[in-house]
Amino acid sequence: MDPSVLPAATIAARIRAGDLGCREVLDHFIARVERLNPRINAVVVRDFERARDRAARLDSQADKSAPLFGVPMTVKESFDVAGLASTRGHLSARDHRARVSSLAISRLEEAGVVIFGKTNVPIDLADWQSYNPVYGTTANPWDLTRPPGGSSGGSAAALAAGLTGLELGTDIGGSIRVPAHYCGVFAHKPTWGLCPNFGDPATSRTAMNDIAVLGPLARSAADLRLVLDAVAWPDPADTALRPALPAPHFTGLRGLRVAVWSREPGQATDSNTTVCIETLADHLAREGAVISRTARPAFDPLEAYRLYLTLLNAAWSGSASEAVITRERAIAAALAPDVMTADAIMVRGVDMTHRTWLGLNERRHVIRRAWNAFFRDWDVLLCPVIATPAMAHRQDGETWERRITIEGTEIAYNDQLFWPGITGGFHLPASIAPIGLSAGSLPIGVQIAGPIHGDRVTIAVAGLLEQAGYAFRPPPGWA
């Protein structure tokens, strides 16, 4: 079978069996990048020769037992890879070269991968599209007039188009989950704090950023587990402890306890997405799963959403320039009190005191406990990833200046943060699985959320969906 559409685990197994060589499969993906990448501009940094040298060394290695042995892989541009730039879309960083790789990158190489390039992002990783002045615009292989999502947009596009065997992204507001949904691939946003991303001290924050995580994108659920096994333990500079992630108690769909939250009053959500999730719930019920469409955690969703937005802006502000903070102060000062868009809520917190943040964090932990209680009754929650399938390319002004129309309702562009934030803002893990196509033949994914440190549970459910037929399929014209 063509390696371009194979899961990473299968590629590694075929290399171990002698059916493929590391250099052979790497050259296969490099050839696809050279031939097909110009159509979507997903792989924007090439490291082909060093990758070929590593693949050749692996081919001569007797021990091929590493779980991802020889798998060609690209990673999000923001990760530090020694010798390569990490610009985050800024021209001013184009000539910097990382001296050391991020911890996650080193751990993946220990697991056997061959990193041969990096994939595109938006400026400062702050959009659900992926374009910047350094590398240009990335398109969705399902429809070139649409973005692949962001900020791990190049990651998802490269996977869907068969340009790489595996990917690694980051997520604070849907940046792993939305691209997977837009491009029809699997992904996992881990429990916060599980996977460290410290790298080159010149470019990498030493302290973990609140809410932000790193995690895999792949063409199968099994690959998500392999990457999690490779990277999911804290920075040894912080602690020698390693979490024992609980194994799922189920082996099939029968008896699986599934809560379904496909819509929320006041939060515009495309009907294609809602229908796909409800249809999935019907299928699970027929297979013997226990389904509830009314079970909800014991908190006010609107309060939780607004709390997430305030904490999100606080998390971003730690690395923001003084110019950005000054601009946010001016915007906040000009806001009418009754304006409650996502952008307004975020910007009002620009100068909060530490005491104020501590109060918000206390409230967040109250809501985390409500989520914990909810997941004592339910194994997973199924909900949308974001409000719509892939939108049209939008590069008009700043994100807070844009508007988007969903089912006839016009909302602020960033008001789509509800579905990413209601789970991610409270540090829950969430896996993404493709579950169908919209009326316009665009992929739709489902967010499978679980309890804190229930990462193996949500990935296992994604695997059960894959076995039930909700599997990756390549976009037309790319197989």
HELIX and SHEET records of a PDB file:
HELIX    1   1 PRO A    3  VAL A    5  5                                   3    
HELIX    2   2 ALA A    8  ARG A   16  1                                   9    
HELIX    3   3 CYS A   22  ILE A   40  1                                  19    
HELIX    4   4 PHE A   48  ASP A   59  1                                  12    
HELIX    5   5 LEU A   91  ALA A   93  5                                   3    
HELIX    6   6 LEU A  103  GLU A  110  1                                   8    
HELIX    7   7 ILE A  123  LEU A  125  5                                   3    
HELIX    8   8 GLY A  153  ALA A  160  1                                   8    
HELIX    9   9 ARG A  177  CYS A  183  1                                   7    
HELIX   10  10 ALA A  221  VAL A  231  1                                  11    
HELIX   11  11 SER A  271  ARG A  286  1                                  16    
HELIX   12  12 PRO A  301  SER A  317  1                                  17    
HELIX   13  13 GLU A  322  ALA A  334  1                                  13    
HELIX   14  14 ALA A  342  VAL A  347  1                                   6    
HELIX   15  15 HIS A  354  ASP A  377  1                                  24    
HELIX   16  16 THR A  399  GLU A  401  5                                   3    
HELIX   17  17 TYR A  413  LEU A  417  5                                   5    
HELIX   18  18 PHE A  418  GLY A  424  1                                   7    
HELIX   19  19 ASP A  455  GLN A  467  1                                  13    
SHEET    1   A 3 VAL A  43  ARG A  46  0                                        
SHEET    2   A 3 VAL A 114  THR A 119 -1                                        
SHEET    3   A 3 PRO A  72  LYS A  76  1                                        
SHEET    1   B 2 TYR A 131  ASN A 132  0                                        
SHEET    2   B 2 GLY A 136  THR A 137 -1                                        
SHEET    1   C 8 GLU A 167  ASP A 171  0                                        
SHEET    2   C 8 VAL A 213  ALA A 218 -1                                        
SHEET    3   C 8 PHE A 186  LYS A 189 -1                                        
SHEET    4   C 8 ALA A 430  LEU A 437 -1                                        
SHEET    5   C 8 PRO A 443  ALA A 449 -1                                        
SHEET    6   C 8 VAL A 380  PRO A 384 -1                                        
SHEET    7   C 8 ARG A 257  VAL A 260  1                                        
SHEET    8   C 8 VAL A 290  SER A 292  1                                        
SHEET    1   D 2 ARG A 403  ILE A 406  0                                        
SHEET    2   D 2 THR A 409  ALA A 412 -1                                        
END                                                                             
